[in-house]
Amino acid sequence: MTDPRSTALVADIGGTNARFALADIRAAQPVLSQARTLPTADYATLQHAVESYLSQVGAAPELASFAVACPVNGDDIRLTNRAWAFSQSELQAALGFREQVVINDFGAAALAALAMGDDDRVILHGTPEQQRRGPITVIGPGTGLGVALLVGDDARGWQVVETEGGHVSFAPQVEEEQRIADWVAARHHGRCSNERLLSGTGLSYIDAVLGGRDSLRDPATIVAAAMEGHDVIARRTLARFCSIFGSVVGDAALIHGAKTVSIAGGIIPRFIPYLRASAFRERFLAKGRFATYLESVAMHVITHDAPGLIGAAAALRTRLGA
């Protein structure tokens, strides 16, 4: 039996899936239970999805924390990649939460990065003790491309800077990337952002251009085909995706003055060996005079299956002073 006074609903609300769990906020490290993933397309509003989840698990918590894939600048929230909008105050009143937190999903991912130990990450560069040197760039492709910044250190404390860095304009480096950018721009008001390529849909776009067709294949199908090895277009697509990601991660690290890069999100953990073997690191370092600077940047991939939920719980603990 859960205690509604210390048990919180935590949620990670993306464009494709709404992930929910219960978290005991008395624990120093959030412990999740009753985790469920609901497709956002099945629900008209966030409130309906929350009510469905709570009904499924038979819980009535008094506390809630939502990590949402969009800017959080006031009471009104509008998701970037899903036609959901809500008022924070109206949602809290309708669901009867005593305390409620709403934060950007990559702000939550940044908080989660601080909670992750060696068992929850794969190190790409640097030693284990170097993986918490600030500033830390937190970045990762999923339904969109999330970017956040952690400043501080363990002694002084950390501050999360939520950003919309995924919407920066894409900078093609080779002719094939220019061709892909032109294809995307022709379909999106004359502009191609990093998120248009470094996301699930972006994989489908790259695959369509390289395959010479307008129809889009499912991103999971492309990754599986690339890993299996016989689909040449799928392998070229994933290779190009990794190359572009390397360039963008390098840019973000330079902009942030990062000492560490923490890669989160739903796509990269599916093909870490492929990422290692790709041109990702070469493109990450291809920054002219600042290649030497980037050589010293530690880097890891978060492999925990629910970092957004961990981060949402951490944000609520901070709000309550727990």
Secondary structure, 3 states (H helix, E strand, C coil): CCCCCCEEEEEEECCCEEEEEEEECCCCCCEEEEEEEEEHHHCCCHHHHHHHHHHHHCCCCCEEEEEECCCCCCCEEECCCCCCEEEHHHHHHHHCCCEEEEEEHHHHHHHHHHHCCHHHEEEEECCHHHCCCCCEEEEEECCCEEEEEEEEECCCEEEEEECCHHHCECCCCCHHHHHHHHHHHCCCCCCCEHHHHCCHHHHHHHHHHHHCCCCCCCHHHHHHHHHHCCCHHHHHHHHHHHHHHHHHHHHHHHHHCCCEEEECCCCHHHHHHHHHHCCHHHHHHCCHHHHHHHHCCEEEEECCCCHHHHHHHHHHHHHHCC
